Amino acid sequence: MSKRFTVMIIPEEGEKIRRIKVRRGLVSFALVGLMLFIGTFSFFVYSHLNSQFGKSELVRLRQVNSQQRHDLQRLTANVELMRKDLLSLAETEARVRQLADFESSPKAVPVAIGGIPEGSSAENVDSIQQELNQLQLAIELRRQSQEEVRNYLNDQVSLSRATPNGWPTKGWITSYFGMRQIPNGTGRRIHEGLDIAANTGTPVYATADGVVARVEYSRSYGKTVVVDHGYGYRTLYAHNSKNTVKRGARVRRGDKLAEVGNTGISTGPHVHYEVQLNGVPIDPRKSL
C-alpha cells in the first residue's frame, strides 16, 4: 500500500491541474483530529443542552412543588373549617334533640373527630386524605341523624296538628261526657261527648287538621259531620242546622264545618261534640 496520497485540484476554464501529495500518516492524523473535534464539540453541545433542560425541569419542579404546598395548605385549612362546622352542627343538633325531648345524643355518630397532626398537615397527603375520609363518614352519619330528627319533628308537628284541641264553637257546656239521664226520660246511658249550647247558626269549627270522613243525617244526631284526623283520632259534630263541607274535603284546625242547630233528637240548639281515639270515645274536656 502506498505511503502517500495525491490530491488533484482541477480548476475551471482550462487552468493547470494541481497535484498535492500528502503522506498517509498526516491524513490519518487529520481524520483522528477531526473525529476528536466532532466528539468534543458534540459532548459540549449535549452537556449544554442537558444543563439547560435540567435547569428548566428544576424550575418547573420547584413551581409544581410550591403549588402543591399551597394547595395542601389550603386543603388543610378547609378540612379544619369543615371539622369545626361539623362539631358546631353536632352541638346544635344535640340542643334540638334535647328541646324536642328526643334522644339527646345520636347513636353511632361521632360528635368530634381528631384534627390533622401539627407540623405535617401541609406535607402529609395521607394524613389529609385520612381526615377527609373521616369527615365524609361523619357528615354522612350526621346527615342520617338529622334526617331522623327531621322525620321525628315532622311527625310530632303532624301529630300536634291532628290532635283535637280547643272548642268547636262558642257556647257553654250543658251536658258532660259520662253517664247521664236520657233526654226523653227512659233511663240512663253513657254520653260519649259534650253538648255545647249556642245560638242557631253559630259556626262550628274543626278542632284539628284532617279529612271529612262523613257528612250525613241520622235520626238521633240529625245533620252530622265526622272528620278523620289520622293517628287514630276522629271528631264528630252533630245536631247541626247546616253542614258546610263535603265528604273528602281537607280541613285545617279552625276551618268552618257546620252551623249550630237543633236537628235530630235534641232539646235545643247545640252541637254534640265527640272525640274518638282508635274508635273509643274519650272525654273532650281534656282537649279544650
C-alpha positions in Angstrom: 0.0 0.0 0.0 1.3 3.5 -0.9 2.5 5.7 1.9 1.3 8.8 0.1 -2.0 10.2 -1.3 -2.3 12.5 -4.2 -4.9 15.2 -4.1 -5.8 16.6 -7.6 -7.3 20.2 -7.9 -9.0 20.7 -11.2 -9.8 24.4 -11.7 -12.3 25.8 -14.2 -11.7 27.4 -17.6 -8.8 25.1 -18.5 -6.3 26.2 -16.0 -3.5 23.8 -15.0 -4.4 20.9 -12.8 -2.6 20.9 -9.4 -1.5 17.8 -7.6 -0.7 17.8 -3.9 0.9 14.8 -2.4 0.0 14.1 1.2 1.6 11.4 3.5 -0.7 8.8 4.7 0.1 9.4 8.4 -0.8 13.0 8.1 -4.2 12.1 6.6 -4.8 9.6 9.4 -3.8 12.2 12.0 -6.1 14.8 10.4 -9.0 12.3 10.4 -8.4 11.4 14.0 -8.2 15.1 15.0 -11.5 15.8 13.1 -13.2 13.0 14.9 -11.9 14.2 18.2 -13.1 17.7 17.5 -16.6 16.5 16.4 -16.8 14.3 19.5 -15.7 17.0 21.8 -18.0 19.6 20.2 -20.9 17.2 20.4 -20.2 16.5 24.1 -20.1 20.2 25.0 -23.3 20.8 23.0 -25.0 17.8 24.7 -23.8 18.9 28.1 -25.0 22.5 27.5 -28.5 21.4 26.3 -28.8 18.9 29.1 -27.8 21.5 31.6 -30.4 23.9 30.2 -33.1 21.2 30.2 -32.1 20.3 33.8 -32.4 23.9 34.9 -35.8 24.3 33.2 -37.0 21.0 34.7 -35.7 22.1 38.1 -37.6 25.4 37.8 -40.7 23.6 36.8 -40.5 21.1 39.6 -40.0 23.9 42.1 -43.0 25.6 40.8 -45.1 22.4 40.9 -43.8 21.7 44.4 -44.7 25.3 45.5 -48.2 25.0 44.0 -48.7 21.6 45.7 -47.6 23.0 49.1 -50.0 25.9 48.6 -52.8 23.6 47.6 -52.1 21.3 50.6 -52.1 24.3 53.0 -55.4 25.5 51.6 -56.8 22.0 51.7 -55.7 21.6 55.3 -57.4 24.9 56.2 -60.6 23.8 54.5 -60.5 20.5 56.3 -60.1 22.3 59.6 -63.1 24.6 58.8 -65.2 21.5 57.9 -64.2 19.9 61.1 -65.3 22.9 63.2 -68.5 23.3 61.3 -69.3 19.6 61.8 -68.7 20.0 65.6 -70.9 23.1 65.7 -73.6 21.2 63.8 -73.4 18.3 66.3 -73.8 20.7 69.2 -76.8 22.4 67.6 -78.4 19.0 66.8 -77.9 17.9 70.4 -79.7 21.0 71.7 -82.5 20.4 69.2 -82.9 16.8 70.3 -83.0 18.0 73.9 -85.6 20.6 73.3 -87.6 18.2 71.3 -87.4 15.7 74.2 -85.8 13.3 71.7 -82.7 11.2 72.1 -80.0 13.7 73.3 -77.1 12.1 71.5 -77.4 10.3 68.2 -76.2 6.7 68.2 -73.1 5.8 66.3 -72.5 9.4 65.2 -69.1 11.0 66.3 -69.6 14.4 67.8 -65.9 15.1 67.4 -63.0 13.8 65.3 -59.3 14.3 65.5 -57.5 17.2 63.8 -54.6 17.0 61.3 -51.3 16.4 63.1 -49.4 19.7 63.6 -46.2 20.2 61.7 -47.1 17.8 58.9 -50.5 18.9 57.8 -49.2 20.7 54.7 -47.0 17.9 53.5 -48.6 14.7 54.7 -51.1 13.9 51.9 -52.0 10.6 53.6 -52.9 12.3 56.8 -55.1 14.8 54.9 -56.8 12.1 53.0 -57.5 10.2 56.1 -59.0 13.3 57.7 -61.2 13.8 54.6 -62.4 10.2 54.8 -63.3 10.7 58.5 -65.1 13.9 57.7 -67.1 12.3 54.8 -68.1 9.4 57.1 -69.1 11.8 59.9 -71.0 14.0 57.5 -73.0 11.0 56.2 -73.7 9.8 59.7 -74.7 13.3 60.7 -77.0 13.5 57.6 -78.7 10.3 58.6 -79.1 11.5 62.2 -80.5 14.9 61.1 -83.0 13.0 58.8 -84.1 11.0 61.8 -84.6 14.2 63.9 -86.4 15.9 60.9 -88.7 13.0 60.5 -89.4 12.9 64.2 -90.1 16.6 64.4 -92.3 16.5 61.3 -94.2 13.6 62.8 -94.6 15.5 66.1 -95.9 18.5 64.2 -98.3 16.4 62.2 -99.4 14.6 65.4 -99.9 18.0 67.1 -102.0 19.3 64.2 -104.0 16.1 64.1 -104.7 16.1 67.9 -108.1 17.7 68.7 -107.6 20.8 70.7 -109.9 23.8 71.5 -113.6 24.5 71.4 -115.6 23.6 68.3 -117.9 26.6 68.8 -118.5 29.5 71.1 -121.0 28.5 73.8 -121.4 26.8 77.1 -121.4 23.2 78.2 -124.9 21.8 79.0 -124.0 18.1 79.2 -120.7 16.4 80.0 -119.0 13.2 79.0 -120.1 10.2 81.0 -123.3 8.6 82.4 -126.4 10.8 82.2 -130.2 10.7 82.0 -131.5 10.1 78.5 -133.3 13.3 77.4 -136.7 11.5 76.8 -136.5 10.2 80.4 -136.4 6.5 79.6 -133.2 5.7 81.6 -129.5 6.4 81.9 -126.7 5.7 79.4 -123.2 7.0 78.7 -123.0 10.3 76.9 -120.0 10.0 74.6 -119.3 13.7 74.1 -120.0 17.2 75.2 -123.1 19.2 74.4 -122.2 22.8 73.8 -125.2 25.1 73.6 -125.1 28.1 71.3 -127.5 30.1 69.1 -128.7 28.5 65.9 -126.3 29.4 63.0 -123.2 29.8 65.3 -120.2 28.5 63.3 -118.9 25.1 64.2 -115.1 24.7 63.6 -112.7 21.8 63.1 -110.6 21.2 66.2 -107.7 19.6 64.3 -106.4 19.1 60.8 -108.0 16.2 58.9 -110.2 14.9 56.1 -114.0 15.0 56.2 -114.9 11.3 56.5 -118.8 11.6 56.7 -121.4 14.2 56.0 -124.8 12.7 56.8 -128.1 12.9 58.5 -129.3 10.4 61.2 -132.5 10.2 63.3 -130.7 10.7 66.6 -127.8 13.0 65.6 -129.5 14.9 62.8 -127.1 16.7 60.5 -123.6 15.4 61.3 -120.0 15.9 60.2 -117.2 13.4 61.0 -113.6 14.4 60.5 -110.8 11.8 60.4 -107.5 13.4 61.7 -105.2 10.4 61.4 -103.2 8.9 64.2 -106.4 7.2 65.4 -108.3 10.5 66.1 -111.8 11.3 64.8 -114.2 14.1 65.8 -117.9 14.2 65.4 -120.1 17.4 65.2 -123.9 16.7 65.4 -127.3 18.3 65.5 -126.2 21.0 63.0 -128.6 23.2 61.3 -126.4 23.2 58.2 -123.3 21.3 57.1 -120.9 23.5 55.1 -118.3 20.9 53.9 -118.4 17.9 51.7 -117.1 14.4 52.2 -113.4 14.1 51.3 -112.6 17.7 51.9 -109.3 18.5 53.6 -109.7 20.8 56.6 -107.4 22.6 59.0 -107.9 23.4 62.6 -110.3 26.4 62.7 -112.0 25.8 59.4 -115.8 26.0 59.4 -117.6 22.7 59.2 -121.2 23.5 60.0 -123.6 25.7 61.9 -125.2 25.1 65.3 -128.7 23.7 65.0 -131.4 21.6 66.7 -131.7 18.6 64.3 -132.2 15.0 65.3 -133.2 14.2 68.9 -132.4 17.4 70.6 -133.9 19.7 73.3 -132.4 22.9 72.0 -129.8 24.4 69.7 -126.4 23.0 70.5 -123.5 21.0 69.0 -122.8 17.5 70.2 -119.0 17.2 70.1 -117.2 13.8 70.3 -113.6 12.9 70.2 -112.7 9.3 69.4 -109.2 7.6 69.7 -108.9 4.3 67.9 -112.7 4.1 67.8 -113.1 4.6 71.5 -114.8 7.9 72.7 -112.7 9.9 75.1 -113.6 13.0 77.3 -113.3 16.1 75.0 -112.7 18.3 78.1 -109.1 17.2 78.1 -108.5 18.9 74.8 -110.4 22.1 75.5 
